[in-house]
Amino acid sequence: MKPPFAAIRRFEVRKFGMLRGSLVRFGWLLLAALVFPGVPLHAQDKPDSPPPKIQPDTPVKIAIGINDKEANDEVPKRIFWIIPNFMTFNDQPENQGPLTTRQKYNIAWHQFWDLSAHFGNIIQASISQAANGLPHYGQGWGAYGERLAAQEGDQFTGAFLIYGLIPQLLHEDPRYFRSGRGSAWSRIAYAASRVLICRTDAGKPTFNAPVVFGQLGQASLSMLYYPQQDRKITGVLSGWAINQGYNIGWNQLKEFTPDFNAYLRRRAQRKREMRARRELSPTEAKP
């Protein structure tokens, strides 16, 4: 599986939408569990996972208010234990420093080279082959290889445009900073707005050109290697628009996955404590 940054052409939406759409639907179900009462959200204990390699310094723990505990929940480096999430950080002072050019390209390289991205490309190429997506490729192992190569090409150009080249040229920060504060609905709105808003290297809000124009550039470059009959501007624009919708759902997962993981940790801890009390109660009852 790979992050939903590769452009999806109109003629492949019906075939590929099932795979990536299921992730987005699961994310919205997760959000529903967090929005409605009955699922408390508090801070979690820190796991022993190592910090990402792109961080130049060891973070310094900052005291936070009691109403903002979710703002410092541990951010998993993989969502659902598979999908890379190396560019998501809590919006805390220790994470707000600017990235160097090398760090931006390091993020881009990880987005392209991560094993899960290639696994996702294999799945998408297999679905396209089975459903005869992009029919001008034809069938057989040669056609499958062309489909897979096209997916890899989309992955490479998208990663380096969105996280490397455009952020470097415009001095923008390609990372996603979690809000972790306020009501669930305000955080949903915040996460959705990050499709259009990012930060400069100086920490100021600005138009999210890397995502908006990076994915459009990736879809345009794909016209160089997709079958001649399938190179249509309408497919580029529709695929770009659909990807913006996927980005909104993807940002929700980035924002709320730490909360969900914290809830699971607290639930498991409560069960362990209840089991321990039951095991001790017979001994305590003896005279």
ZIZI-V449359 format. One record per pair of residues at least 24 apart in sequence whose C-alpha atoms are under 10 Angstrom apart, sorted by sequence separation. I is the first residue (numbers start at 0). J is the second residue. D is the distance in Angstrom with one decimal. If there is no record, write none. Layout:
# ZIZI-V449359
I:J:D ; I:J:D
This chain:
# ZIZI-V449359
41:65:9.1 ; 42:66:9.9 ; 50:74:10.0 ; 85:109:8.1 ; 86:110:9.2 ; 123:147:8.0 ; 124:148:8.8 ; 173:197:7.3 ; 174:198:8.5 ; 214:238:9.3 ; 215:239:5.8 ; 41:66:8.8 ; 42:67:8.6 ; 43:68:8.5 ; 48:73:9.3 ; 50:75:10.0 ; 51:76:7.6 ; 85:110:8.2 ; 121:146:9.1 ; 122:147:9.0 ; 124:149:8.7 ; 172:197:6.9 ; 173:198:7.8 ; 214:239:6.5 ; 215:240:9.0 ; 41:67:8.7 ; 42:68:4.9 ; 43:69:8.1 ; 45:71:9.7 ; 48:74:10.0 ; 50:76:8.8 ; 83:109:8.4 ; 84:110:8.9 ; 120:146:9.1 ; 121:147:6.3 ; 124:150:7.1 ; 171:197:7.4 ; 172:198:5.4 ; 173:199:8.9 ; 213:239:9.8 ; 214:240:9.5 ; 41:68:6.0 ; 42:69:5.3 ; 45:72:7.8 ; 46:73:7.4 ; 48:75:8.5 ; 49:76:9.4 ; 83:110:7.2 ; 120:147:6.4 ; 121:148:9.6 ; 123:150:7.7 ; 124:151:9.7 ; 171:198:5.9 ; 172:199:5.5 ; 173:200:9.3 ; 212:239:9.3 ; 215:242:9.5 ; 40:68:8.6 ; 41:69:5.9 ; 42:70:8.3 ; 43:71:8.7 ; 44:72:8.1 ; 45:73:6.2 ; 46:74:9.9 ; 48:76:8.7 ; 63:91:9.2 ; 82:110:9.9 ; 120:148:8.8 ; 170:198:9.0 ; 171:199:4.1 ; 172:200:5.5 ; 211:239:8.4 ; 214:242:7.9 ; 40:69:7.1 ; 41:70:9.6 ; 42:71:7.3 ; 43:72:6.0 ; 44:73:8.0 ; 45:74:9.7 ; 46:75:9.5 ; 62:91:9.9 ; 120:149:9.0 ; 121:150:8.2 ; 170:199:5.9 ; 171:200:5.2 ; 172:201:8.8 ; 211:240:9.4 ; 214:243:8.8 ; 41:71:10.0 ; 42:72:5.8 ; 43:73:7.4 ; 61:91:7.7 ; 83:113:7.4 ; 117:147:9.2 ; 120:150:5.6 ; 121:151:9.1 ; 169:199:8.1 ; 170:200:5.5 ; 171:201:8.3 ; 172:202:8.1 ; 41:72:8.5 ; 42:73:8.8 ; 60:91:9.3 ; 61:92:7.7 ; 82:113:9.1 ; 83:114:9.2 ; 119:150:9.1 ; 120:151:6.6 ; 169:200:9.0 ; 170:201:8.4 ; 171:202:8.7 ; 172:203:9.8 ; 211:242:9.5 ; 53:85:8.4 ; 59:91:9.9 ; 60:92:9.4 ; 61:93:7.8 ; 81:113:10.0 ; 82:114:9.4 ; 83:115:7.4 ; 119:151:9.8 ; 120:152:9.9 ; 166:198:9.9 ; 171:203:9.2 ; 172:204:9.9 ; 210:242:9.8 ; 211:243:7.8 ; 51:84:10.0 ; 52:85:9.0 ; 53:86:8.9 ; 58:91:9.7 ; 59:92:8.9 ; 60:93:7.8 ; 81:114:9.2 ; 82:115:6.4 ; 83:116:8.2 ; 117:150:8.8 ; 120:153:9.5 ; 166:199:8.6 ; 167:200:9.5 ; 171:204:9.4 ; 172:205:9.8 ; 210:243:8.5 ; 51:85:6.8 ; 58:92:9.2 ; 59:93:6.2 ; 81:115:6.4 ; 82:116:7.9 ; 116:150:9.8 ; 117:151:7.3 ; 120:154:8.3 ; 166:200:8.9 ; 171:205:8.2 ; 173:207:8.5 ; 50:85:9.8 ; 51:86:9.1 ; 58:93:5.6 ; 59:94:9.4 ; 81:116:9.4 ; 116:151:8.7 ; 171:206:9.2 ; 172:207:9.1 ; 173:208:9.7 ; 57:93:8.7 ; 58:94:7.4 ; 171:207:8.2 ; 173:209:7.2 ; 210:246:8.9 ; 56:93:8.9 ; 57:94:10.0 ; 82:119:9.5 ; 117:154:8.6 ; 171:208:8.5 ; 172:209:9.0 ; 173:210:8.4 ; 56:94:9.5 ; 77:115:9.9 ; 116:154:7.8 ; 171:209:8.0 ; 54:93:9.9 ; 55:94:10.0 ; 112:151:9.8 ; 169:208:8.4 ; 54:94:8.3 ; 111:151:8.4 ; 169:209:8.7 ; 55:96:9.6 ; 111:152:9.7 ; 166:207:9.4 ; 168:209:9.9 ; 54:96:9.8 ; 111:153:9.6 ; 112:154:9.0 ; 166:208:8.2 ; 167:209:9.6 ; 55:98:8.8 ; 111:154:5.9 ; 112:155:8.4 ; 165:208:7.5 ; 166:209:6.1 ; 54:98:8.8 ; 55:99:9.5 ; 110:154:8.2 ; 111:155:5.5 ; 165:209:5.5 ; 166:210:9.6 ; 53:98:8.7 ; 110:155:8.4 ; 111:156:8.7 ; 164:209:8.5 ; 165:210:9.1 ; 53:99:9.7 ; 111:157:8.4 ; 112:158:9.5 ; 161:207:9.8 ; 163:209:8.7 ; 55:102:8.7 ; 108:155:8.4 ; 110:157:9.2 ; 111:158:5.8 ; 161:208:8.5 ; 162:209:7.0 ; 165:212:8.5 ; 166:213:9.6 ; 53:101:9.2 ; 54:102:8.3 ; 107:155:8.6 ; 110:158:5.9 ; 111:159:8.0 ; 161:209:4.7 ; 162:210:8.5 ; 165:213:7.2 ; 195:243:9.3 ; 53:102:5.9 ; 107:156:9.6 ; 109:158:8.6 ; 110:159:8.5 ; 160:209:6.9 ; 161:210:5.6 ; 164:213:9.0 ; 194:243:7.1 ; 52:102:9.2 ; 53:103:8.5 ; 107:157:8.8 ; 108:158:7.2 ; 109:159:10.0 ; 159:209:9.8 ; 160:210:8.5 ; 161:211:8.6 ; 163:213:9.8 ; 194:244:9.0 ; 53:104:10.0 ; 107:158:5.0 ; 108:159:7.2 ; 110:161:10.0 ; 161:212:8.1 ; 162:213:8.6 ; 194:245:9.9 ; 53:105:7.1 ; 106:158:8.4 ; 107:159:5.1 ; 110:162:8.5 ; 157:209:9.7 ; 160:212:8.5 ; 161:213:4.9 ; 191:243:9.7 ; 194:246:6.6 ; 195:247:9.8 ; 52:105:9.0 ; 53:106:7.3 ; 106:159:8.7 ; 107:160:8.1 ; 109:162:10.0 ; 157:210:9.1 ; 160:213:5.1 ; 161:214:7.1 ; 191:244:9.1 ; 193:246:9.0 ; 194:247:6.5 ; 52:106:9.5 ; 104:158:9.1 ; 105:159:9.6 ; 107:161:7.6 ; 108:162:8.7 ; 159:213:8.6 ; 160:214:7.7 ; 161:215:10.0 ; 193:247:8.0 ; 104:159:7.1 ; 106:161:9.9 ; 107:162:5.0 ; 108:163:8.5 ; 158:213:8.6 ; 160:215:9.8 ; 161:216:9.3 ; 191:246:8.0 ; 192:247:7.9 ; 194:249:9.8 ; 103:159:9.0 ; 104:160:9.6 ; 106:162:6.5 ; 107:163:5.6 ; 157:213:6.5 ; 158:214:9.1 ; 160:216:7.6 ; 161:217:8.9 ; 190:246:9.5 ; 191:247:4.9 ; 194:250:8.0 ; 22:79:9.6 ; 104:161:9.9 ; 105:162:8.7 ; 106:163:7.5 ; 107:164:9.0 ; 156:213:8.7 ; 157:214:6.1 ; 160:217:7.4 ; 190:247:7.0 ; 191:248:7.6 ; 193:250:7.6 ; 103:161:9.7 ; 104:162:6.7 ; 105:163:8.0 ; 156:214:8.9 ; 157:215:9.0 ; 159:217:9.4 ; 189:247:10.0 ; 190:248:8.6 ; 191:249:9.0 ; 192:250:9.2 ; 103:162:6.0 ; 104:163:4.7 ; 157:216:7.8 ; 158:217:8.9 ; 188:247:9.5 ; 190:249:8.9 ; 191:250:6.6 ; 102:162:9.6 ; 103:163:5.2 ; 104:164:7.7 ; 156:216:8.3 ; 157:217:5.2 ; 187:247:9.2 ; 190:250:5.4 ; 191:251:7.2 ; 102:163:8.7 ; 103:164:8.4 ; 153:214:9.5 ; 156:217:5.6 ; 157:218:8.3 ; 187:248:9.5 ; 189:250:9.2 ; 190:251:5.8 ; 101:163:8.7 ; 103:165:9.9 ; 104:166:9.4 ; 155:217:8.9 ; 156:218:9.0 ; 189:251:9.1 ; 190:252:9.0 ; 100:163:7.7 ; 103:166:7.5 ; 104:167:8.6 ; 154:217:8.6 ; 157:220:9.5 ; 187:250:8.7 ; 188:251:9.2 ; 190:253:8.3 ; 191:254:9.9 ; 100:164:9.0 ; 103:167:7.4 ; 153:217:6.5 ; 156:220:7.8 ; 157:221:10.0 ; 187:251:6.5 ; 190:254:6.6 ; 152:217:9.0 ; 153:218:7.6 ; 156:221:8.7 ; 186:251:8.5 ; 187:252:9.9 ; 189:254:9.1 ; 190:255:9.4 ; 100:166:8.6 ; 101:167:9.3 ; 107:173:9.5 ; 100:167:6.1 ; 106:173:8.8 ; 153:220:8.3 ; 187:254:8.0 ; 98:166:9.8 ; 99:167:8.6 ; 100:168:9.5 ; 103:171:9.7 ; 106:174:9.1 ; 152:220:9.1 ; 153:221:6.6 ; 186:254:7.6 ; 187:255:8.8 ; 98:167:9.5 ; 103:172:8.1 ; 152:221:7.6 ; 186:255:8.7 ; 100:170:9.0 ; 103:173:7.5 ; 99:170:9.7 ; 103:174:9.1 ; 150:221:9.3 ; 153:224:9.9 ; 98:170:9.3 ; 149:221:7.6 ; 152:224:8.6 ; 183:255:9.0 ; 97:170:9.2 ; 98:171:9.0 ; 99:172:9.7 ; 177:250:9.1 ; 97:171:8.9 ; 98:172:7.0 ; 176:250:9.9 ; 177:251:9.7 ; 97:172:7.2 ; 98:173:9.0 ; 149:224:7.0 ; 175:250:8.1 ; 179:254:7.2 ; 86:162:9.2 ; 96:172:9.7 ; 98:174:9.3 ; 148:224:9.3 ; 149:225:7.0 ; 177:253:7.4 ; 178:254:7.1 ; 179:255:8.2 ; 95:172:9.7 ; 148:225:9.9 ; 176:253:8.9 ; 177:254:5.4 ; 178:255:9.6 ; 175:253:7.9 ; 176:254:8.3 ; 177:255:8.6 ; 179:257:9.2 ; 95:174:9.9 ; 145:224:9.3 ; 146:225:8.7 ; 175:254:8.8 ; 179:258:8.5 ; 1:81:8.7 ; 2:82:6.7 ; 145:225:8.8 ; 177:257:9.7 ; 0:81:7.4 ; 1:82:6.1 ; 2:83:7.3 ; 95:176:8.7 ; 145:226:9.7 ; 0:82:6.3 ; 1:83:7.5 ; 2:84:8.6 ; 94:176:8.7 ; 0:83:9.1 ; 90:175:8.8 ; 91:176:8.6 ; 86:172:9.9 ; 87:173:9.4 ; 88:174:7.2 ; 89:175:8.4 ; 90:176:5.1 ; 91:177:9.0 ; 86:173:7.5 ; 87:174:5.8 ; 88:175:6.3 ; 89:176:5.4 ; 90:177:5.6 ; 91:178:9.3 ; 86:174:4.8 ; 87:175:4.7 ; 88:176:5.0 ; 89:177:4.9 ; 90:178:6.2 ; 85:174:8.6 ; 86:175:6.1 ; 87:176:5.9 ; 88:177:6.2 ; 89:178:7.1 ; 90:179:7.9 ; 136:225:8.6 ; 84:174:10.0 ; 85:175:9.6 ; 86:176:8.5 ; 87:177:7.1 ; 88:178:9.5 ; 89:179:7.6 ; 90:180:9.7 ; 135:225:9.2 ; 136:226:6.8 ; 84:175:9.6 ; 135:226:6.3 ; 133:225:8.5 ; 134:226:9.0 ; 135:227:8.5 ; 136:228:10.0 ; 133:226:7.8 ; 135:228:7.2 ; 136:229:9.8 ; 134:228:9.6 ; 135:229:7.7 ; 133:228:9.2 ; 134:229:8.9 ; 133:229:7.1 ; 19:119:9.7 ; 18:119:9.3 ; 97:198:9.7 ; 99:200:9.0 ; 97:199:8.3 ; 98:200:7.0 ; 74:177:9.1 ; 95:198:9.9 ; 97:200:4.9 ; 98:201:9.9 ; 18:122:8.7 ; 19:123:9.5 ; 96:200:7.7 ; 97:201:6.7 ; 18:123:7.9 ; 72:177:9.8 ; 95:200:9.0 ; 96:201:8.0 ; 97:202:7.6 ; 4:110:9.9 ; 70:176:9.9 ; 71:177:9.1 ; 95:201:9.0 ; 96:202:7.8 ; 15:122:9.5 ; 16:123:9.9 ; 70:177:7.2 ; 71:178:9.5 ; 72:179:8.2 ; 95:202:7.1 ; 2:110:8.2 ; 15:123:6.5 ; 18:126:9.0 ; 69:177:9.6 ; 70:178:6.3 ; 71:179:7.3 ; 1:110:8.5 ; 2:111:9.9 ; 14:123:8.7 ; 15:124:9.2 ; 17:126:9.8 ; 69:178:8.7 ; 70:179:3.8 ; 71:180:9.7 ; 1:111:9.1 ; 69:179:5.0 ; 70:180:5.9 ; 15:126:7.1 ; 67:178:9.5 ; 68:179:7.7 ; 69:180:6.8 ; 70:181:9.5 ; 1:113:8.7 ; 11:123:10.0 ; 14:126:6.8 ; 15:127:7.4 ; 67:179:6.8 ; 68:180:8.0 ; 69:181:9.5 ; 1:114:9.0 ; 2:115:9.1 ; 3:116:10.0 ; 14:127:6.6 ; 66:179:9.9 ; 67:180:5.4 ; 0:114:8.9 ; 1:115:5.9 ; 2:116:7.4 ; 14:128:9.9 ; 66:180:7.7 ; 67:181:7.8 ; 0:115:5.3 ; 1:116:4.2 ; 5:120:9.9 ; 11:126:9.8 ; 14:129:9.3 ; 15:130:9.5 ; 66:181:8.3 ; 0:116:5.6 ; 1:117:7.5 ; 11:127:7.6 ; 14:130:6.7 ; 0:117:7.6 ; 1:118:7.6 ; 2:119:8.8 ; 13:130:9.6 ; 14:131:8.9 ; 15:132:8.9 ; 0:118:5.8 ; 1:119:5.2 ; 14:132:6.9 ; 0:119:3.6 ; 1:120:7.5 ; 11:130:9.3 ; 13:132:9.1 ; 0:120:7.2 ; 11:131:9.4 ; 12:132:9.3 ; 0:121:8.8 ; 1:122:10.0 ; 11:132:5.9 ; 0:122:7.7 ; 1:123:9.9 ; 10:132:7.1 ; 11:133:7.1 ; 0:123:8.8 ; 10:133:7.1 ; 10:134:9.6 ; 8:133:9.3 ; 6:150:9.5 ; 5:150:8.0 ; 5:151:9.4 ; 7:153:9.6 ; 5:152:9.3 ; 6:153:7.2 ; 5:153:5.6 ; 6:154:9.0 ; 34:182:8.3 ; 35:183:8.9 ; 4:153:8.7 ; 5:154:5.9 ; 34:183:5.5 ; 4:154:7.7 ; 5:155:9.0 ; 33:183:7.2 ; 34:184:7.2 ; 3:154:9.7 ; 5:156:8.7 ; 6:157:8.2 ; 33:184:9.9 ; 2:154:9.3 ; 5:157:6.1 ; 31:183:9.4 ; 1:154:8.7 ; 4:157:6.6 ; 5:158:8.5 ; 30:183:8.3 ; 34:187:9.5 ; 4:158:7.8 ; 30:184:9.6 ; 2:158:9.9 ; 4:161:8.7 ; 30:187:8.5 ; 87:250:9.4 ; 88:253:9.0 ; 89:254:9.1 ; 87:253:6.7 ; 88:254:9.4 ; 86:253:9.5 ; 87:254:8.5 ; 84:252:9.9 ; 89:257:9.9 ; 84:253:7.6 ; 79:252:9.8 ; 78:252:7.8 ; 78:253:7.9 ; 77:253:9.8 ; 79:256:8.8 ; 75:253:9.0 ; 78:256:7.2 ; 74:253:8.3 ; 77:256:9.9 ; 78:257:9.2 ; 74:254:9.0 ; 74:255:9.5 ; 75:256:7.9 ; 74:256:7.8 ; 75:257:6.8 ; 72:255:9.9 ; 73:256:9.6 ; 74:257:5.5 ; 70:254:9.7 ; 72:256:9.6 ; 73:257:6.1 ; 74:258:9.1 ; 72:257:5.9 ; 73:258:8.7 ; 75:260:8.7 ; 69:255:9.3 ; 71:257:9.1 ; 72:258:6.9 ; 74:260:9.1 ; 70:257:9.3 ; 71:258:9.9 ; 72:259:10.0 ; 73:260:8.7 ; 69:257:8.0 ; 70:258:9.2 ; 72:260:8.9 ; 73:261:8.2 ; 69:258:6.6 ; 72:261:7.3 ; 68:258:9.9 ; 69:261:8.7 ; 4:210:8.5 ; 6:214:6.5 ; 4:213:9.2 ; 5:214:7.1 ; 6:215:7.9 ; 4:214:6.8 ; 5:215:9.8 ; 6:216:9.5 ; 8:218:8.1 ; 6:217:7.0 ; 7:218:8.0 ; 5:217:7.4 ; 6:218:5.4 ; 4:217:9.1 ; 5:218:7.7 ; 6:219:9.2 ; 8:221:9.8 ; 43:257:8.8 ; 6:221:8.7 ; 42:257:9.4 ; 43:258:8.3 ; 5:221:9.9 ; 42:258:8.0 ; 45:261:9.5 ; 41:258:7.7 ; 43:260:8.2 ; 44:261:7.8 ; 40:258:6.4 ; 43:261:4.9 ; 10:229:8.6 ; 39:258:9.4 ; 40:259:8.2 ; 42:261:6.6 ; 43:262:7.8 ; 39:259:9.9 ; 41:261:7.3 ; 42:262:8.7 ; 43:263:9.4 ; 44:264:8.1 ; 8:229:9.2 ; 23:244:9.6 ; 27:248:7.3 ; 30:251:7.6 ; 38:259:9.4 ; 40:261:7.6 ; 41:262:7.6 ; 43:264:7.1 ; 44:265:8.8 ; 8:230:9.6 ; 9:231:9.5 ; 12:234:9.9 ; 23:245:7.1 ; 26:248:6.9 ; 27:249:9.7 ; 29:251:9.3 ; 30:252:8.2 ; 33:255:8.2 ; 39:261:9.8 ; 40:262:6.5 ; 42:264:10.0 ; 43:265:7.2 ; 8:231:9.2 ; 11:234:9.3 ; 22:245:9.5 ; 23:246:9.2 ; 25:248:9.6 ; 26:249:7.7 ; 29:252:8.3 ; 39:262:7.4 ; 42:265:9.1 ; 8:232:9.8 ; 9:233:7.8 ; 10:234:7.2 ; 23:247:9.0 ; 24:248:8.1 ; 26:250:9.4 ; 27:251:7.6 ; 30:254:9.6 ; 38:262:7.7 ; 41:265:8.8 ; 8:233:8.7 ; 9:234:4.9 ; 12:237:9.4 ; 16:241:9.7 ; 20:245:7.8 ; 23:248:5.4 ; 26:251:6.9 ; 27:252:8.2 ; 30:255:7.0 ; 33:258:8.1 ; 40:265:9.5 ; 8:234:5.0 ; 9:235:7.7 ; 12:238:7.8 ; 19:245:8.2 ; 22:248:8.6 ; 23:249:6.6 ; 26:252:5.6 ; 29:255:8.0 ; 30:256:8.9 ; 33:259:7.6 ; 39:265:9.8 ; 7:234:8.3 ; 8:235:6.1 ; 9:236:8.6 ; 10:237:9.6 ; 11:238:8.9 ; 22:249:8.4 ; 23:250:9.7 ; 25:252:9.1 ; 26:253:9.4 ; 29:256:8.2 ; 32:259:8.9 ; 6:234:9.6 ; 7:235:8.0 ; 8:236:8.3 ; 9:237:5.9 ; 10:238:9.0 ; 20:248:9.3 ; 23:251:8.7 ; 27:255:9.9 ; 30:258:9.7 ; 6:235:7.7 ; 7:236:9.6 ; 8:237:6.8 ; 9:238:5.7 ; 12:241:8.6 ; 16:245:9.9 ; 23:252:8.1 ; 26:255:8.6 ; 29:258:9.9 ; 30:259:8.7 ; 33:262:9.5 ; 6:236:9.4 ; 7:237:8.1 ; 8:238:4.5 ; 9:239:9.4 ; 19:249:9.9 ; 22:252:9.2 ; 26:256:8.5 ; 29:259:7.6 ; 6:237:9.2 ; 7:238:4.5 ; 8:239:7.9 ; 6:238:5.5 ; 7:239:7.1 ; 8:240:9.9 ; 9:241:8.8 ; 5:238:9.1 ; 6:239:5.9 ; 7:240:9.2 ; 8:241:8.8 ; 5:239:9.0 ; 6:240:9.0 ; 7:241:7.3 ; 8:242:9.6 ; 4:239:9.4 ; 6:241:8.2 ; 7:242:6.9 ; 6:242:6.3 ; 5:242:7.7 ; 6:243:9.6 ; 4:242:6.8 ; 3:242:7.0 ; 4:243:8.8 ; 3:243:9.3 ; 3:244:9.8 ; 4:245:8.3 ; 3:245:6.5 ; 4:246:7.5 ; 2:245:9.5 ; 3:246:6.8 ; 2:246:9.0 ; 3:248:9.5 ; 4:249:9.6 ; 3:249:7.4 ; 2:249:7.9
